[in-house]
């Protein structure tokens, strides 16, 4: 599910089976709350938890995950926002942030600049970006109330939706083995209308009006 980690110590099935519900919730919080959890497979953990609770002998009832996972996700983003709000852009000068590399930071910044507050929701489904988005929201000065609303929406949709998918679709091998790609595809489809409208507005703004002559160049 997560490239390079399957079968290793960060294998989602191993993590959930070894550490149970507490381990799942801690991983969700760290991934988005401390700017060091970019390596954690949050999507796969949630999906795997849903698969496991669908078994004959589940480690916890499904409703427990559907309630607790969104709470951990929301609290993680809240912590990330506070870090960004307190430290500002300088937070990305930390050694831990530098290990992410300029490509990942630029990717998250571009995502945030393009989609604004929606990024707080959409970033939940994009690895690395979901680690950086709440910190960037705080560092950029996004209003706390705005962030909180989008954070709660994103936390519920991601924290409850992905385990539900695992519970319902975990028996399908293709879905189980490609959950991260599928979720990124969902994000792409959800932002496609926004991107199309944006490109259309840019095109209209740069298209000269009929009969309009551009100003002559100065001599």
N, CA, C and O of each residue as an XYZ file, in Angstrom:
876
protein
N       0.805     -1.204      0.000
C       0.000      0.000      0.000
C       0.842      1.259      0.000
O       0.568      2.199     -0.747
N       1.868      1.278      0.838
C       2.739      2.441      0.892
C       4.085      2.026      0.361
O       4.728      1.136      0.918
N       4.518      2.655     -0.706
C       5.728      2.232     -1.391
C       6.916      2.187     -0.471
O       7.184      3.121      0.285
N       7.633      1.067     -0.550
C       8.858      0.923      0.218
C       8.647      0.523      1.655
O       9.607      0.228      2.367
N       7.387      0.507      2.098
C       7.153      0.212      3.505
C       6.408     -1.092      3.704
O       6.441     -1.670      4.791
N       5.731     -1.562      2.654
C       4.950     -2.775      2.800
C       5.843     -3.924      3.214
O       6.900     -4.161      2.628
N       5.398     -4.627      4.229
C       6.165     -5.753      4.714
C       7.183     -5.360      5.753
O       7.760     -6.232      6.402
N       7.428     -4.056      5.936
C       8.386     -3.590      6.912
C       7.723     -3.172      8.202
O       6.564     -3.490      8.469
N       8.511     -2.434      9.010
C       8.006     -2.045     10.321
C       6.833     -1.096     10.212
O       6.017     -1.026     11.131
N       6.720     -0.346      9.093
C       5.621      0.589      8.913
C       4.489      0.010      8.073
O       3.622      0.751      7.611
N       4.486     -1.286      7.872
C       3.382     -1.923      7.178
C       2.097     -1.668      7.950
O       2.051     -1.936      9.151
N       1.038     -1.155      7.297
C      -0.191     -0.813      8.017
C      -0.791     -1.961      8.818
O      -1.228     -1.771      9.953
N      -0.811     -3.150      8.225
C      -1.373     -4.299      8.939
C      -0.580     -4.600     10.204
O      -1.157     -4.905     11.248
N       0.755     -4.513     10.109
C       1.606     -4.755     11.272
C       1.383     -3.712     12.353
O       1.278     -4.041     13.535
N       1.311     -2.445     11.938
C       1.114     -1.367     12.905
C      -0.206     -1.512     13.642
O      -0.254     -1.428     14.869
N      -1.280     -1.732     12.888
C      -2.597     -1.834     13.523
C      -2.682     -3.074     14.397
O      -3.214     -3.028     15.506
N      -2.149     -4.196     13.884
C      -2.218     -5.439     14.651
C      -1.371     -5.368     15.924
O      -1.735     -5.950     16.946
N      -0.235     -4.651     15.861
C       0.676     -4.591     17.003
C       0.230     -3.579     18.051
O       0.230     -3.870     19.248
N      -0.149     -2.393     17.595
C      -0.427     -1.302     18.529
C      -1.914     -1.008     18.713
O      -2.290     -0.238     19.596
N      -2.754     -1.615     17.886
C      -4.187     -1.482     18.069
C      -4.696     -0.073     17.868
O      -4.099      0.722     17.142
N      -5.809      0.230     18.521
C      -6.486      1.513     18.345
C      -5.606      2.682     18.786
O      -5.559      3.708     18.108
N      -4.910      2.537     19.911
C      -4.076      3.628     20.417
C      -2.974      3.965     19.418
O      -2.712      5.137     19.146
N      -2.333      2.937     18.873
C      -1.292      3.164     17.883
C      -1.823      3.863     16.648
O      -1.161      4.741     16.093
N      -3.025      3.476     16.210
C      -3.656      4.112     15.052
C      -3.889      5.594     15.308
O      -3.564      6.433     14.468
N      -4.449      5.913     16.462
C      -4.773      7.304     16.774
C      -3.519      8.152     16.941
O      -3.482      9.302     16.504
N      -2.497      7.590     17.569
C      -1.233      8.324     17.726
C      -0.623      8.609     16.356
O      -0.138      9.713     16.108
N      -0.645      7.615     15.466
C      -0.081      7.803     14.121
C      -0.829      8.888     13.365
O      -0.206      9.705     12.688
N      -2.155      8.912     13.466
C      -2.946      9.935     12.781
C      -2.611     11.321     13.313
O      -2.503     12.277     12.545
N      -2.449     11.427     14.620
C      -2.128     12.726     15.219
C      -0.729     13.188     14.798
O      -0.546     14.338     14.399
N       0.247     12.296     14.889
C       1.632     12.668     14.585
C       1.783     13.043     13.119
O       2.516     13.974     12.787
N       1.091     12.321     12.238
C       1.255     12.564     10.801
C       0.901     13.997     10.419
O       1.537     14.573      9.537
N      -0.106     14.580     11.073
C      -0.546     15.923     10.696
C      -0.221     16.973     11.745
O      -0.374     18.166     11.481
N       0.220     16.567     12.924
C       0.352     17.528     14.004
C       1.749     17.965     14.362
O       1.913     19.007     14.996
N       2.778     17.202     13.978
C       4.116     17.486     14.492
C       5.151     17.734     13.405
O       6.335     17.862     13.715
N       4.745     17.805     12.143
C       5.634     18.095     11.020
C       6.742     17.055     10.851
O       7.727     17.302     10.155
N       6.583     15.906     11.479
C       7.581     14.849     11.340
C       6.940     13.537     10.882
O       7.628     12.528     10.730
N       5.634     13.554     10.666
C       4.939     12.302     10.372
C       4.681     12.055      8.912
O       3.797     11.275      8.561
N       5.461     12.727      8.023
C       5.228     12.571      6.587
C       5.464     11.149      6.112
O       4.981     10.763      5.047
N       6.215     10.351      6.906
C       6.531      8.976      6.500
C       5.444      7.987      6.929
O       5.505      6.813      6.564
N       4.461      8.441      7.692
C       3.429      7.537      8.196
C       2.332      7.318      7.141
O       1.896      8.271      6.496
N       1.893      6.084      6.968
C       0.899      5.767      5.920
C      -0.526      5.951      6.416
O      -1.242      4.969      6.608
N      -0.949      7.188      6.626
C      -2.251      7.447      7.232
C      -3.414      6.837      6.486
O      -4.278      6.211      7.101
N      -3.462      7.007      5.141
C      -4.557      6.435      4.355
C      -4.623      4.921      4.538
O      -5.683      4.353      4.798
N      -3.473      4.292      4.397
C      -3.429      2.828      4.489
C      -3.774      2.338      5.890
O      -4.414      1.298      6.049
N      -3.347      3.090      6.911
C      -3.694      2.710      8.283
C      -5.198      2.728      8.492
O      -5.764      1.789      9.050
N      -5.838      3.787      8.047
C      -7.292      3.884      8.213
C      -8.008      2.800      7.415
O      -8.939      2.165      7.909
N      -7.565      2.597      6.180
C      -8.202      1.573      5.346
C      -8.008      0.189      5.948
O      -8.942     -0.612      5.994
N      -6.793     -0.091      6.408
C      -6.504     -1.392      7.014
C      -7.321     -1.597      8.281
O      -7.797     -2.701      8.543
N      -7.484     -0.542      9.062
C      -8.312     -0.653     10.272
C      -9.736     -1.042      9.903
O     -10.355     -1.870     10.571
N     -10.258     -0.432      8.823
C     -11.595     -0.803      8.375
C     -11.680     -2.242      7.930
O     -12.670     -2.924      8.196
N     -10.628     -2.715      7.241
C     -10.596     -4.114      6.806
C     -10.594     -5.054      8.007
O     -11.298     -6.064      8.019
N      -9.792     -4.709      9.021
C      -9.663     -5.593     10.185
C     -10.932     -5.654     11.028
O     -11.260     -6.702     11.584
N     -11.645     -4.537     11.124
C     -12.873     -4.573     11.927
C     -14.001     -5.276     11.191
O     -15.036     -5.580     11.783
N     -13.805     -5.539      9.883
C     -14.797     -6.296      9.136
C     -14.621     -7.801      9.314
O     -15.439     -8.586      8.835
N     -13.541     -8.207     10.011
C     -13.283     -9.628     10.230
C     -14.242    -10.189     11.285
O     -14.952     -9.452     11.969
N     -14.234    -11.516     11.389
C     -15.133    -12.181     12.339
C     -14.839    -11.746     13.760
O     -15.758    -11.590     14.564
N     -13.567    -11.547     14.081
C     -13.180    -11.154     15.435
C     -12.454     -9.800     15.375
O     -11.226     -9.762     15.450
N     -13.192     -8.696     15.241
C     -12.555     -7.380     15.083
C     -11.841     -6.939     16.356
O     -12.226     -7.313     17.464
N     -10.768     -6.119     16.172
C     -10.026     -5.660     17.349
C     -10.781     -4.570     18.097
O     -10.576     -4.387     19.297
N     -11.658     -3.839     17.399
C     -12.591     -2.891     18.021
C     -13.824     -2.822     17.128
O     -13.745     -3.168     15.950
N     -14.960     -2.383     17.663
C     -16.122     -2.173     16.790
C     -15.869     -1.032     15.803
O     -15.078     -0.129     16.073
N     -16.542     -1.084     14.671
C     -16.355     -0.066     13.638
C     -16.679      1.332     14.166
O     -15.973      2.289     13.846
N     -17.732      1.461     14.965
C     -18.163      2.786     15.409
C     -17.091      3.478     16.258
O     -17.009      4.706     16.286
N     -16.269      2.677     16.950
C     -15.202      3.265     17.759
C     -14.195      3.986     16.862
O     -13.751      5.088     17.186
N     -13.836      3.367     15.737
C     -12.901      4.004     14.799
C     -13.555      5.226     14.147
O     -12.913      6.262     13.978
N     -14.824      5.100     13.784
C     -15.507      6.200     13.102
C     -15.643      7.434     13.997
O     -15.779      8.552     13.500
N     -15.607      7.232     15.302
C     -15.679      8.359     16.232
C     -14.285      8.869     16.595
O     -14.032     10.073     16.583
N     -13.383      7.935     16.917
C     -12.075      8.338     17.454
C     -11.103      8.810     16.386
O     -10.327      9.733     16.632
N     -11.125      8.201     15.202
C     -10.170      8.583     14.158
C     -10.356     10.039     13.705
O      -9.362     10.755     13.590
N     -11.587     10.507     13.442
C     -11.743     11.922     13.096
C     -11.277     12.861     14.200
O     -10.721     13.922     13.916
N     -11.498     12.485     15.452
C     -11.047     13.330     16.568
C      -9.529     13.457     16.557
O      -8.995     14.557     16.700
N      -8.828     12.328     16.387
C      -7.367     12.362     16.347
C      -6.876     13.174     15.153
O      -5.900     13.916     15.265
N      -7.542     13.039     14.020
C      -7.150     13.780     12.825
C      -7.353     15.280     13.010
O      -6.496     16.079     12.631
N      -8.472     15.655     13.586
C      -8.763     17.084     13.816
C      -7.766     17.666     14.813
O      -7.246     18.761     14.599
N      -7.495     16.950     15.891
C      -6.547     17.442     16.888
C      -5.139     17.565     16.302
O      -4.404     18.489     16.648
N      -4.761     16.637     15.417
C      -3.457     16.716     14.777
C      -3.324     17.977     13.941
O      -2.318     18.681     14.029
N      -4.338     18.264     13.126
C      -4.302     19.477     12.317
C      -4.320     20.730     13.185
O      -3.673     21.724     12.855
N      -5.057     20.688     14.294
C      -5.071     21.835     15.198
C      -3.671     22.115     15.741
O      -3.243     23.266     15.823
N      -2.969     21.052     16.106
C      -1.606     21.208     16.618
C      -0.690     21.767     15.534
O       0.112     22.663     15.795
N      -0.812     21.237     14.318
C      -0.008     21.736     13.213
C      -0.268     23.208     12.937
O       0.662     23.977     12.692
N      -1.535     23.596     12.978
C      -1.898     25.001     12.764
C      -1.264     25.890     13.829
O      -0.718     26.948     13.515
N      -1.337     25.461     15.087
C      -0.765     26.258     16.175
C       0.749     26.402     16.037
O       1.307     27.459     16.331
N       1.412     25.332     15.586
C       2.854     25.412     15.361
C       3.156     26.446     14.288
O       4.041     27.285     14.458
N       2.420     26.385     13.185
C       2.625     27.343     12.113
C       2.284     28.762     12.540
O       2.963     29.713     12.155
N       1.236     28.902     13.332
C       0.819     30.236     13.790
C       1.864     30.847     14.718
O       2.136     32.046     14.654
N       2.447     30.017     15.578
C       3.416     30.514     16.556
C       4.782     30.772     15.936
O       5.435     31.764     16.261
N       5.217     29.887     15.047
C       6.572     29.985     14.505
C       6.647     30.725     13.181
O       7.703     31.240     12.815
N       5.512     30.782     12.445
C       5.526     31.464     11.161
C       6.315     30.690     10.118
O       6.591     29.506     10.314
N       6.687     31.336      9.004
C       7.430     30.640      7.936
C       8.739     30.021      8.393
O       9.243     29.094      7.758
N       9.299     30.528      9.499
C      10.585     29.997      9.965
C      10.491     28.533     10.377
O      11.514     27.858     10.490
N       9.270     28.032     10.603
C       9.126     26.639     11.012
C       9.667     25.695      9.950
O      10.060     24.572     10.266
N       9.692     26.136      8.687
C      10.160     25.270      7.612
C      11.670     25.295      7.456
O      12.220     24.639      6.572
N      12.342     26.054      8.319
C      13.800     26.031      8.340
C      14.343     24.971      9.291
O      15.555     24.767      9.373
N      13.445     24.295     10.011
C      13.863     23.252     10.933
C      14.531     22.112     10.167
O      14.183     21.855      9.015
N      15.503     21.416     10.807
C      16.139     20.270     10.131
C      15.129     19.219      9.702
O      15.262     18.628      8.630
N      14.110     18.979     10.540
C      13.108     17.984     10.192
C      12.342     18.356      8.944
O      11.971     17.490      8.152
N      12.099     19.674      8.763
C      11.400     20.121      7.563
C      12.300     20.014      6.343
O      11.834     19.670      5.257
N      13.592     20.307      6.514
C      14.513     20.246      5.384
C      14.615     18.832      4.824
O      14.862     18.652      3.632
N      14.429     17.837      5.671
C      14.510     16.459      5.190
C      13.406     16.155      4.192
O      13.509     15.207      3.414
N      12.339     16.966      4.213
C      11.281     16.759      3.241
C      11.757     17.107      1.834
O      11.325     16.496      0.856
N      12.640     18.083      1.741
C      13.163     18.497      0.449
C      12.360     19.621     -0.161
O      11.164     19.742      0.104
N      12.995     20.445     -0.972
C      12.307     21.592     -1.579
C      11.172     21.195     -2.501
O      10.203     21.941     -2.646
N      11.276     20.021     -3.131
C      10.215     19.593     -4.046
C       8.910     19.380     -3.313
O       7.859     19.830     -3.771
N       8.964     18.687     -2.160
C       7.756     18.429     -1.401
C       7.174     19.714     -0.823
O       5.957     19.902     -0.816
N       8.045     20.598     -0.338
C       7.569     21.861      0.212
C       6.919     22.710     -0.872
O       5.869     23.312     -0.645
N       7.536     22.762     -2.046
C       6.970     23.536     -3.153
C       5.644     22.947     -3.604
O       4.719     23.677     -3.959
N       5.557     21.626     -3.587
C       4.314     20.967     -3.981
C       3.181     21.330     -3.037
O       2.077     21.647     -3.479
N       3.450     21.286     -1.745
C       2.430     21.633     -0.766
C       2.057     23.113     -0.853
O       0.882     23.467     -0.759
N       3.068     23.982     -1.033
C       2.803     25.414     -1.118
C       1.942     25.731     -2.333
O       1.011     26.531     -2.243
N       2.250     25.105     -3.476
C       1.472     25.325     -4.691
C       0.039     24.857     -4.510
O      -0.900     25.529     -4.937
N      -0.128     23.696     -3.874
C      -1.454     23.151     -3.607
C      -2.260     24.131     -2.760
O      -3.431     24.393     -3.037
N      -1.619     24.668     -1.728
C      -2.291     25.575     -0.809
C      -2.628     26.894     -1.491
O      -3.730     27.414     -1.320
N      -1.676     27.449     -2.274
C      -1.892     28.722     -2.948
C      -3.024     28.631     -3.967
O      -3.767     29.593     -4.160
N      -3.156     27.479     -4.616
C      -4.156     27.321     -5.664
C      -5.556     27.142     -5.100
O      -6.509     27.724     -5.619
N      -5.696     26.348     -4.049
C      -7.020     25.974     -3.585
C      -7.411     26.590     -2.245
O      -8.522     26.368     -1.763
N      -6.513     27.357     -1.641
C      -6.861     28.104     -0.443
C      -7.365     27.228      0.681
O      -6.781     26.187      0.982
N      -8.462     27.658      1.305
C      -8.996     26.957      2.470
C      -9.416     25.527      2.140
O      -9.415     24.658      3.013
N      -9.781     25.282      0.865
C     -10.162     23.919      0.477
C      -9.012     22.941      0.698
O      -9.232     21.744      0.883
N      -7.796     23.454      0.675
C      -6.630     22.588      0.847
C      -6.684     21.850      2.170
O      -6.228     20.709      2.253
N      -7.230     22.473      3.210
C      -7.300     21.836      4.521
C      -8.092     20.539      4.434
O      -7.795     19.577      5.143
N      -9.113     20.511      3.556
C      -9.899     19.292      3.342
C      -9.206     18.376      2.351
O      -9.000     17.197      2.637
N      -8.840     18.907      1.182
C      -8.275     18.079      0.120
C      -6.942     17.458      0.506
O      -6.635     16.335      0.107
N      -6.138     18.202      1.297
C      -4.814     17.699      1.668
C      -4.882     16.432      2.496
O      -3.915     15.672      2.543
N      -5.999     16.194      3.144
C      -6.139     14.956      3.929
C      -5.856     13.723      3.100
O      -5.389     12.713      3.627
N      -6.132     13.793      1.812
C      -6.047     12.615      0.963
C      -4.759     12.561      0.154
O      -4.596     11.681     -0.692
N      -3.828     13.505      0.407
C      -2.582     13.551     -0.359
C      -1.403     13.409      0.604
O      -1.175     14.304      1.417
N      -0.643     12.299      0.534
C       0.513     12.124      1.416
C       1.473     13.294      1.331
O       1.593     13.920      0.278
N       2.153     13.597      2.417
C       3.096     14.705      2.580
C       2.357     16.037      2.659
O       2.586     16.820      3.582
N       1.464     16.303      1.685
C       0.727     17.571      1.712
C      -0.101     17.673      2.982
O      -0.203     18.755      3.560
N      -0.695     16.571      3.432
C      -1.511     16.651      4.639
C      -0.671     16.904      5.885
O      -1.184     17.388      6.893
N       0.632     16.575      5.820
C       1.524     16.875      6.935
C       1.840     18.364      6.994
O       1.971     18.934      8.077
N       1.963     18.992      5.826
C       2.404     20.377      5.754
C       1.260     21.391      5.729
O       1.434     22.526      6.173
N       0.101     20.999      5.218
C      -0.988     21.956      5.011
C      -1.419     22.682      6.283
O      -1.558     23.904      6.248
N      -1.638     21.986      7.412
C      -2.068     22.729      8.603
C      -1.030     23.716      9.112
O      -1.376     24.792      9.599
N       0.258     23.346      8.998
C       1.320     24.254      9.425
C       1.350     25.473      8.512
O       1.504     26.603      8.978
N       1.205     25.242      7.219
C       1.183     26.356      6.276
C      -0.021     27.254      6.503
O       0.068     28.472      6.348
N      -1.148     26.653      6.871
C      -2.336     27.454      7.156
C      -2.072     28.406      8.317
O      -2.446     29.578      8.269
N      -1.430     27.896      9.350
C      -1.107     28.744     10.486
C      -0.058     29.786     10.155
O      -0.171     30.943     10.561
N       0.973     29.372      9.408
C       2.054     30.296      9.064
C       1.587     31.389      8.121
O       2.121     32.498      8.144
N       0.596     31.090      7.293
C       0.114     32.075      6.326
C      -0.909     33.029      6.929
O      -1.321     33.992      6.282
N      -1.321     32.765      8.167
C      -2.262     33.659      8.828
C      -3.715     33.399      8.499
O      -4.546     34.293      8.661
N      -4.053     32.192      8.039
C      -5.459     31.877      7.802
C      -6.270     32.083      9.079
O      -5.821     31.715     10.164
N      -7.444     32.660      8.956
C      -8.290     32.882     10.130
C      -8.559     31.556     10.835
O      -8.840     30.543     10.194
N      -8.467     31.578     12.158
C      -8.623     30.355     12.929
C     -10.004     29.740     12.721
O     -10.129     28.523     12.580
N     -11.033     30.573     12.703
C     -12.390     30.041     12.556
C     -12.551     29.341     11.210
O     -13.160     28.275     11.125
N     -12.001     29.952     10.158
C     -12.070     29.326      8.832
C     -11.340     27.992      8.831
O     -11.853     26.989      8.333
N     -10.135     27.993      9.397
C      -9.365     26.749      9.450
C     -10.113     25.682     10.236
O     -10.160     24.525      9.819
N     -10.693     26.057     11.360
C     -11.373     25.086     12.208
C     -12.524     24.410     11.479
O     -12.705     23.197     11.582
N     -13.306     25.201     10.738
C     -14.447     24.630     10.008
C     -13.968     23.612      8.976
O     -14.474     22.491      8.919
N     -12.994     24.006      8.167
C     -12.489     23.093      7.136
C     -11.757     21.906      7.758
O     -11.790     20.803      7.213
N     -11.103     22.125      8.887
C     -10.409     21.044      9.571
C     -11.393     19.979     10.044
O     -11.154     18.784      9.869
N     -12.490     20.412     10.638
C     -13.491     19.457     11.122
C     -14.109     18.693      9.961
O     -14.286     17.477     10.034
N     -14.436     19.411      8.884
C     -15.012     18.734      7.712
C     -14.033     17.694      7.164
O     -14.403     16.545      6.923
N     -12.787     18.110      6.971
C     -11.786     17.189      6.437
C     -11.525     16.018      7.358
O     -11.386     14.884      6.900
N     -11.458     16.283      8.662
C     -11.208     15.214      9.622
C     -12.294     14.161      9.616
O     -12.014     12.967      9.720
N     -13.545     14.606      9.495
C     -14.657     13.648      9.481
C     -14.681     12.857      8.181
O     -14.822     11.634      8.190
N     -14.542     13.571      7.049
C     -14.599     12.894      5.747
C     -13.479     11.872      5.617
O     -13.708     10.746      5.177
N     -12.263     12.267      6.002
C     -11.114     11.370      5.886
C     -11.105     10.313      6.980
O     -10.971      9.122      6.699
N     -11.249     10.755      8.238
C     -11.111      9.842      9.369
C     -12.210      8.805      9.458
O     -11.985      7.705      9.962
N     -13.398      9.143      8.974
C     -14.500      8.171      8.998
C     -14.714      7.530      7.635
O     -15.121      6.372      7.548
N     -14.439      8.286      6.562
C     -14.710      7.767      5.223
C     -13.770      6.658      4.793
O     -14.209      5.658      4.226
N     -12.465      6.826      5.060
C     -11.503      5.814      4.611
C     -11.692      4.478      5.354
O     -11.667      3.432      4.706
N     -11.878      4.470      6.688
C     -12.160      3.179      7.337
C     -13.446      2.529      6.833
O     -13.535      1.305      6.736
N     -14.439      3.354      6.513
C     -15.681      2.794      5.969
C     -15.436      2.122      4.628
O     -15.986      1.056      4.348
N     -14.598      2.755      3.791
C     -14.226      2.118      2.524
C     -13.523      0.785      2.773
O     -13.791     -0.204      2.089
N     -12.621      0.766      3.758
C     -11.943     -0.484      4.091
C     -12.910     -1.542      4.569
O     -12.779     -2.718      4.229
N     -13.875     -1.124      5.352
C     -14.878     -2.053      5.889
C     -15.733     -2.649      4.765
O     -16.066     -3.834      4.790
N     -16.083     -1.817      3.783
C     -16.983     -2.259      2.720
C     -16.260     -2.902      1.545
O     -16.773     -3.836      0.928
N     -15.050     -2.392      1.234
C     -14.375     -2.801      0.003
C     -13.051     -3.510      0.230
O     -12.348     -3.823     -0.731
N     -12.700     -3.767      1.478
C     -11.405     -4.366      1.779
C     -11.206     -5.743      1.199
O     -10.072     -6.203      1.070
N     -12.291     -6.411      0.845
C     -12.168     -7.740      0.269
C     -11.792     -7.733     -1.202
O     -11.528     -8.788     -1.780
N     -11.765     -6.549     -1.816
C     -11.397     -6.446     -3.228
C      -9.895     -6.170     -3.324
O      -9.450     -5.099     -2.911
N      -9.106     -7.101     -3.854
C      -7.638     -6.954     -3.838
C      -7.152     -5.650     -4.473
O      -6.265     -4.993     -3.929
N      -7.726     -5.268     -5.622
C      -7.242     -4.060     -6.299
C      -7.427     -2.833     -5.416
O      -6.527     -2.000     -5.307
N      -8.581     -2.722     -4.791
C      -8.844     -1.575     -3.909
C      -7.900     -1.610     -2.721
O      -7.344     -0.579     -2.343
N      -7.712     -2.776     -2.129
C      -6.862     -2.903     -0.950
C      -5.414     -2.529     -1.251
O      -4.744     -1.925     -0.412
N      -4.927     -2.881     -2.437
C      -3.514     -2.663     -2.770
C      -3.228     -1.299     -3.383
O      -2.065     -0.927     -3.541
N      -4.274     -0.544     -3.732
C      -4.060      0.744     -4.399
C      -4.890      1.853     -3.762
O      -5.318      2.778     -4.451
N      -5.118      1.770     -2.470
C      -6.006      2.726     -1.819
C      -5.478      4.158     -1.926
O      -6.265      5.083     -2.129
N      -4.166      4.360     -1.794
C      -3.629      5.723     -1.844
C      -3.807      6.335     -3.224
O      -4.163      7.508     -3.346
N      -3.560      5.539     -4.273
C      -3.742      6.033     -5.639
C      -5.206      6.362     -5.881
O      -5.521      7.371     -6.511
N      -6.103      5.518     -5.384
C      -7.538      5.753     -5.562
C      -7.956      7.042     -4.874
O      -8.726      7.822     -5.434
N      -7.456      7.276     -3.666
C      -7.835      8.488     -2.939
C      -7.292      9.740     -3.622
O      -7.973     10.763     -3.680
N      -6.066      9.658     -4.138
C      -5.525     10.800     -4.873
C      -6.356     11.052     -6.131
O      -6.579     12.201     -6.513
N      -6.810      9.978     -6.770
C      -7.682     10.133     -7.931
C      -8.987     10.832     -7.576
O      -9.491     11.648     -8.347
N      -9.533     10.509     -6.407
C     -10.754     11.179     -5.945
C     -10.505     12.670     -5.765
O     -11.342     13.496     -6.130
N      -9.338     13.010     -5.194
C      -8.995     14.424     -5.011
C      -8.888     15.126     -6.364
O      -9.402     16.230     -6.538
N      -8.222     14.484     -7.314
C      -8.066     15.084     -8.644
C      -9.430     15.348     -9.277
O      -9.656     16.415     -9.848
N     -10.330     14.383     -9.176
C     -11.663     14.562     -9.738
C     -12.427     15.672     -9.029
O     -13.196     16.398     -9.659
N     -12.221     15.808     -7.726
C     -12.968     16.810     -6.965
C     -12.485     18.225     -7.261
O     -13.268     19.172     -7.197
N     -11.183     18.379     -7.589
C     -10.662     19.722     -7.851
C     -10.640     20.044     -9.338
O     -10.331     21.172     -9.721
N     -10.965     19.064    -10.184
C     -10.935     19.307    -11.622
C     -11.870     20.439    -12.046
O     -11.452     21.300    -12.820
N     -13.132     20.475    -11.565
C     -13.998     21.608    -11.946
C     -13.429     22.958    -11.502
O     -13.550     23.954    -12.214
N     -12.805     22.980    -10.316
C     -12.213     24.225     -9.825
C     -11.096     24.664    -10.755
O     -11.003     25.838    -11.115
N     -10.246     23.715    -11.145
C      -9.122     24.039    -12.028
C      -9.618     24.511    -13.389
O      -9.064     25.455    -13.954
N     -10.661     23.863    -13.925
C     -11.203     24.259    -15.222
C     -11.754     25.678    -15.164
O     -11.493     26.483    -16.058
N     -12.521     25.989    -14.108
C     -13.062     27.336    -13.958
C     -11.946     28.368    -13.828
O     -12.033     29.467    -14.375
N     -10.906     28.002    -13.103
C      -9.775     28.917    -12.924
C      -9.095     29.201    -14.260
O      -8.784     30.351    -14.569
N      -8.867     28.162    -15.047
C      -8.213     28.339    -16.341
C      -9.097     29.143    -17.293
O      -8.603     29.958    -18.072
N     -10.416     28.905    -17.222
C     -11.323     29.669    -18.077
C     -11.298     31.146    -17.709
O     -11.272     32.004    -18.592
N     -11.306     31.451    -16.409
C     -11.286     32.847    -15.986
C      -9.977     33.518    -16.387
O      -9.971     34.684    -16.781
N      -8.868     32.786    -16.289
C      -7.584     33.339    -16.715
C      -7.585     33.604    -18.216
O      -7.056     34.614    -18.680
N      -8.192     32.674    -18.975
C      -8.231     32.832    -20.418
C      -9.058     34.044    -20.814
O      -8.673     34.794    -21.710
N     -10.201     34.242    -20.146
C     -11.045     35.396    -20.440
C     -10.335     36.696    -20.089
O     -10.466     37.701    -20.787
N      -9.578     36.658    -18.993
C      -8.900     37.874    -18.547
C      -7.785     38.285    -19.496
O      -7.468     39.469    -19.610
N      -7.188     37.306    -20.180
C      -6.051     37.609    -21.071
C      -6.466     37.742    -22.525
O      -5.650     38.131    -23.361
N      -7.739     37.423    -22.853
C      -8.220     37.548    -24.234
C      -8.665     38.977    -24.491
O      -9.534     39.474    -23.775
N      -8.097     39.668    -25.498
C      -8.495     41.049    -25.764
C      -9.940     41.155    -26.214
O     -10.429     40.295    -26.947
N     -10.627     42.204    -25.780
C     -12.007     42.423    -26.175
C     -12.071     42.783    -27.643
O     -11.128     43.375    -28.168
N     -13.200     42.431    -28.351
C     -13.341     42.793    -29.769
C     -13.254     44.305    -29.950
O     -13.895     45.063    -29.221
N     -12.465     44.736    -30.918
C     -12.332     46.158    -31.180
C     -11.349     46.865    -30.288
O     -11.083     48.053    -30.469
N     -10.799     46.144    -29.314
C      -9.848     46.765    -28.392
C      -8.440     46.663    -28.955
O      -7.979     45.576    -29.304
N      -7.759     47.803    -29.040
C      -6.392     47.818    -29.520
C      -5.430     47.970    -28.352
O      -5.630     48.822    -27.487
N      -4.407     47.164    -28.322
C      -3.437     47.289    -27.219
C      -2.759     48.638    -27.291
O      -2.599     49.207    -28.370
N      -2.361     49.149    -26.135
C      -1.663     50.421    -26.062
C      -0.356     50.331    -26.823
O       0.348     49.326    -26.725
N      -0.013     51.385    -27.596
C       1.253     51.329    -28.346
C       2.446     51.372    -27.409
O       2.406     51.977    -26.337
N       3.496     50.718    -27.843
C       4.713     50.699    -27.043
C       5.324     52.089    -27.043
O       5.277     52.783    -28.058
N       5.902     52.510    -25.912
C       6.536     53.811    -25.863
C       7.737     53.850    -26.796
O       8.408     52.838    -26.996
N       8.013     55.050    -27.382
C       9.166     55.143    -28.296
C      10.472     54.907    -27.576
O      11.534     54.949    -28.196
